[in-house]
């Protein structure tokens, strides 16, 4: 087969995959489609369906591989070619190699999760015992267009659900593009009474969990992404961590003026957040945030303890603040009293020193894990034991 004939053949089947991407879009899924062929015979099709099936593996490629295996009575698909409109992720690339496909042809590149050359290239890994021919960029623009439109529409819908107040700023998403994504769900709220329409961003490592939670309140120079090692350490021990970006910080909306920022206002927002998330048993982690100790008096039936961290991470991202106009929150909080403050009598509280923890707990996973392992039995003595340090599971 000549190069021109192969090109025409690949474009023909890629257009079939595009038709299934449109079916995915119509169903509310990310528009990715796939077809699997042997020679000139269409063996199976697939389209993205993770949302419909509550199945993180239900990518278009996997759907096509499953259907082909069922039809042919064999999971090994020798002599077959799979066409997919988007560069495969690592999961799908591994499944394709395991299926012994002869060829994989994709359309648009995926610079964030692509495992066929964009982020990594599993198909070029010489240590794997099967080599699959790979071709990318077939009808790339036509494959990329529905994806771009899908995400543009979704962003518009999100903005409509959380309209930006005229007296506030919202950091453009492009500012966060170079940051490694956090592996936990994000929550956006704008209907808490104290927010008055401002949008609050919050990381929640275990949404809906009915047990105890650790409420991590950041200081004037940090936001949730800066505290990712600490969040990850507690999550690794099976704990739910709720880490909001205070209004004026991180991914949350930022009033243009400093005047709205008072300790009382921010404390009230946190009270309403705890109530909205129905957190019955909360240990407060106050990272350079002594004002947050007021929560213990505002929520006496829910706050079970206070862990004070007086340090800040050495590396702090300035991504949320493209200019001085976005810095009203940090400027205001810098002027608040940083006095130690005391929680109500009888409430368990401790600092790093009192827990016997040393080192930069906010700068490394290992140090953060040491803190989590000391804090958990101190504040929640009824929690189940965890493995020794060298046996602790890693994320």
N, C-alpha and C positions, 0 to 999 in steps of 0.2 A: 504494500500500500504506500503510495507516494505521500510526501509531507502535506500536500494540498488536500488529498483525500482524507488523511487522518485529521487535519484541521476541520474540514467540513463535517466529518463524523462526530468529532468531539463537540463542535458547536451545536449540532443537531440534538445530541443527548443532553447537553447542558440546558438547552431551551426546555426540554422536558422536565428537567430538575427545577427550572425556574417556575414552571406551572405549579409544581407542588409547593414551592416557596410561597406562592400566592395563596394557596389553600391554607398554609400555616398562618399567614397574615390575617386572612379572613376569620380564622378561629381565635385571633388574639395572641398568637404565639410569635416569637421572633421569626421573621420570614426566611427560613432556610429549608431547601428541598433537596432531595437526592433520588437518583435512579441507579439501579444496578442492572448491567446488561452482560450477556455472554454472546459474543459474536454480534449478530444483528438482532438478537432476541432480547426483549425487555423481560427481565426476571422478576424484579421487585421495585417498589417505590417506597419513599419515606418522606416525612415532613416533621418539623419540630413539634413536639407535643409534651414538654415537661409540665406545663401548667395544667393541661387537661387531665393528665394521668398522675399528677403529684409525683412525678418520676424524674429525678435529676439525670438519669441515663437516657431519656427518651429524645435524644438528638436525632435529626433526620437520617444521619448515616447509620446509627444503631438500629433505627426502625427498619431501614432498608435491608441491613444485614440479617436481622431477625426474620423478616419476611422471606428473604431469599433462602436462608437455611431451612425454614419450614417447607418451602416449595420443593427444594431439591433434596431434602432428606439428609442433609449433611452441612455441618457448620463450616466445613472447609470449602471455599468457593474458588477453587483453582480455575484459571481461564476467564475469570470475570473482571469487569471494570466497574468501578463505582464513580459516579459523577455527583458532585455536591457543590452547591452554590457558594459556600463559605469554607475557607481553609479549616481542616479538621482540628479539633482540640486534642489534647494528649489522650483523653479517654477514647475518643473515636479512632485516633490513629493506632492506638494499641489494639483495638478490636479489629481494625482492618488488617493489620499485620498478622494477628492470630487467625484470621479467616483465610489467609494465604491468597489474597487478591492479587491478580496479575498487575493491574494498573489502578491508580487513583488519580482522578482529574478534578481540580477544584477551580472555582471562579474567583471570588474576591479574597484578598489576603485579610488575615485577622491579626493586627499588630499587637493585640493584648493577650490573646490565648492561643494563637496559631501554633500548631506543633508540626507544621510541614515547611518550616523555613523562617517564619516570622519571629517567634520567641525561641523555639528550638526546632530541630528537624529529626524526628524519630525515624523517618524513612531513610535517612542517610547514616544511621547508626550502624557501623560495621559489626558490632558485637552481637546484633540480633541475627537469629538463624534464618530469617526469611527476608528477602529484599523485594520490595514492591516498587514498580516503576511509578514515578510521580510526575505530574504535570500541573502547573498552576497558571492562573491568569487567563483562563478561557472565558471569554465574555465577561471580563472582570468588571467593567463599568456597569453592564446590565445587571450583574449580580449584586453589586454594591448599592445600586440605586434604591431598591426596596428596603434594604437595611437602613440606609441613611434616612429615608422618609419615615420608616417605622419609629426610629428613636427620636427624630425631630418631633413627630406627632406626640409621642409619649412625654417628651419634655414640656411641650406646650400644655398638655393635660395636667401635668404636675404643677406647672406654674398657675394654671387656672384654679387648681384645688388649693393652692397656697399663694394667693396674690401678694405682691410686694407692696408694703405701705410706702407712701410718698416720702415719709421722713426716715426711711431706712435704706440700707444697701444690702445686696446679696452677692456674695463672692461668685464670680463666674466659674462654672464647672471646669473650664480649661485650666484654671489655676491649680487644680488638684490632679491633673492628668499624669504628672510625673511621680506621684506618690504611690507606693505599693498599696494595693487595696487591702483593707482589713478583712479578715475572714468571718466576720460576724455581721448579723443583720443591722441595718440602720433604720431608724424610726424618725419620721418628721411629724411634728404636731404644731398646729396653729390655733387650735380651738380651746386651749386652756384659758380660763378667764383672765389670769394675770398677763398673758401674752398679748392680749388685745390685738390679735391678728398677726403678730410677728411669728415667724417660723422657727421652731426649735429643732435642732438635730440631736439625736441621741443614739449611741451604740448600746445594744442590748444583746448580750451573748447567749441568752436562753429565753427568748420571749415566751410568756405564758407559764413559765416554771412556777410552781406553787411554793417552793421552799424559800429559804433565806436568800437575800440578795445583798450585794456590796454596791453602795452608791458612791461612785468616784467623782468628786468635785474638784475640778482643776483650779490652778492659781492664775495670777494675772499674766503670766508669760507663756502659758501652755494651752493645749486643747486636746481633744480625745486622741488624735493620732500621735501626739507626743508621748502619750502614756500607754502605748500599745503593748509594751513589754509587761507592764503591770497587769493590764487587762488580760493578756494571754496567760499569765502565770496563774491567776485565780481561775480562769476558765479551764486551764489544763487540769486543775484539781476538782473539776466538776461543779464549780461555783458560778452562779449567775452574777454578772457584773453589768450594772447600768451606768454608762458614762456619758452624760449630756455635754454638749458644747454649750456653755452659758450663752445667753443672748449677747451679741457683740463679739463672739469668738467662733473660731472654727468654721463649720458649715452652717451655723445658725445665722439668722438675720442680724444686721448690725445697725442700730439707730445711729443717725448721723451726729447727734449731739451727745455730750457726756451726761447731761442733766438727768436722764431717766435712770441711769445706773446707780442704784443704791443697794446696800446689803439687804435691806428689808424686801425690796422688790425681787431680787434674785432668789432670796430664801423662799418667798411665797411661790415663785414659779416651781421651785424644787418640791415644795409641799404638794402642789397640785400634780406634779409629775408622779410622785410616789403614790398618790391617791389614784391617779388615772391608770397606772400600771398595776394597781392592786398589790403592792408590795407589803406583806404583813409583818415582815421581820427584816430589818435593814441594819447593816453595819455601815456607818458613814466613813469613807476614806477622804479626809480633807488634805489635799495637796496644796500647801501654801494658801489655804483658805480658812483661816480661823473664824471668819464671819459665818461660815456654814455650820458652826456648832450650835447656832440658834435653832437648827432643825430639831435638836433633841428636845427643846422646850415646846416647839410647835407641833411635834409629832411624838409625844411621850410614849404612846402605846405602840409605836412602830420602830423607833430607833433603839437598837439593842446594844450599840457600842460605837466608839469613835476611835479610828486609827489616824493619827496625825503624821503627816510626812512634810517635813520642813524643807526638803530639797527640791530642786528642779532638774530635769534632764539636761545633759550637756548640749545635746543637739535638739533644737526646737525649730519646727518648720514655720516659715513665714508665708506659706502658700495662701492662707485665708486673707492676707492683708496686702492687696496690690498697691495701695497708696495710703496716705495719712488719714483720708476720710473714713477708711475702714477700721481705724484704730481707736475710736472713741471709747469702746469698752475696756480694752487694756489700759488706756490712759486713766480712766476713771478708777478702775480697781487698784491701780498702783498707789492711789492716794488714800485708800482705805486703811484703817489701822490694822497692822499685822501683829498685834499683841497676841500672846498665846491663847488667852481665853480658857475657860474651864467648862466642861460639860456638867450637867446636873449631878449632884452628889449621888453616889451609888451606881452610876452608869459606868460600865467597863470602858476604860479608855487606855490607850498606850501610844507611845512613840516608837520609832525604830530602835532607839537605844534601849528602851524599856523591854522590847521584845528580844534584845540581844542580837539584832541584825545590823551588820555593817556593810559598807560598800555602796556603790551607785545603783540602787535598786530600780531606778527608772531608766537606766542606760543599757541593761543587758537582761536577757531572759533568765539566765542562771541566777543572778542576784535577785531579780523580782520573784523568782520561784522560791528562793530561800525565805523571803519575806512572807509570801503566801503560806508557806508551810508552817511558819511560826505564828502567823495571825489566825489561821483557821482554828486550831485547838484552843487558842486563847479566847476568842470571841464566840466560837460555836463549838463548845466542848463535846456536844452530842453528835457531831459530824462523824461519819464513818472514817476509819483510818485510811491512810493512803500509802502507796508503796514507798520504800526507802528511796533516797534521792537517785541512786544509780539505776533503779528499776522504774522510775517514774515514766509514764508514757509521754512521748513527745508529740507536739502538734505537727 
